[in-house]
Amino acid sequence: MGSWARNSIVNPEDKETLIAKYHQLKDESLAKVPVIGVGGIAQRADADEALEQGYDLVSVGKGYLVEPTWATKALNNETCAEFADVNQQKELTIPSPLWDIMDYMIVDSAAEAVKHQRIKELQNVKIEFEPGEYTAYGVGHNGKLPVTVTFSEDKILDYCR
């Protein structure tokens, strides 16, 4: 289901979690069957919250792939890694077929550090605009879509679509 905190897959507007619905509907015989919270358990706080919501057990899968010492770190209230670096495949002893499908869990830390540094540099650049109102057009499925923006010398005053 993707997350231990999942709500209805039939009615997405219904925000009540499935575990809460389960506890409302379970009978005496069903209460003897343990319920395992799965998906999205990355930190100890996630596990604690899932248990507080009524799961009997939690399962940590992806967390162990990128943080082999997950349980020890969780017991010590340490932050667990949620992503693997592109250079850690061998260190983590993850076979290539599994590594290939873990792409959403793999980051290039060096490239991310460069991006982060560039963002910090850009935050110190003084922004200057040519005051006035400007309209640009984007092409969408309904044709040309205008966006009009009004600038002062140093900020955006207004925009409309």
Buried (B, 14 or more C-beta within 10 A) or exposed (E): EEBBBBBEEEEEEEEEBBBBEEEEEBEEEEEEEEBEBBBBBBBBEBBEBBBEBBBEEBBBEBBBBBBBEBBEBBEEEEEBBEBBBEEBBEEBEBEEEEBEEBEEBBBEEEEEEEEEEEEEEEEEEEEEBEEEEEEEEEEEEEEEEEEEBBBEEEEEEEEEE
